[in-house]
Amino acid sequence: MSRGPSRGAVRHAALALILIGVAWHFWRGSPAGLVLAATVLAAHGVAAALGYWWLRRRLR
């Protein structure tokens, strides 16, 4: 039974959404693209920090 997507798949999905958001901003001139990119980047950063904290706590 799978526990979820691999870390590589999550990273690639986050990178794709960031690039889509930036491209959307440049193509349409819409700030919504930058909001999408910033939101995904922030969520990915928070998830990485929580994962790092959890791993350090677990390895103690």
N, C-alpha and C positions, 0 to 999 in steps of 0.2 A: 504494500500500500504506500503510495507516494505521500510525502509530507508537504508537498507544495512545489512550486517551480524552482529550478536551480538558480543560484545566485547570478550566473552568467545571463540567464534569460531575463531576470529582473533588471540587471544593469543595461542590457541591450534595449529593453523596452523603455527604460527611463531615458536613455540617450536618444532614442528615436523620438520620444515625445518632446524632449528639449529642442532637438533640431527642427521638428515640425513647428513648434511654437515660434522659434526664431525665423524660420523661413516664412511662416504666415505673417509675421510682423513686417518683414522686408517686402513681401509680395503685395500684401494688402494695405500696408501702412497702419495696421490696427494694433493698438496697445494690448489687445486681448491675446495676441501671440506671445508677447513678452510676459504677460500674466501667467499664461499656461507654462512657459518655460521656467519662470521663477518658482511657480508652485511645485512643479515636478522636481526641480533641483532642491528646493527646501525640504520636501517630503523625503527625497532620497537621502539627503544629508541627515535628517532626523532619524531615519531608519538605520542608517549606518552607525550613527552614534549610539543608538539604543542597542544595536546588535553587538557593538564593541563592548559596551558596558556589561551586557548580559554575559558575553563570552569571558570577560575578565573575572566576573563574579563567579561564574561556573568553574573556572579553572583554579580558583583559590584553594 
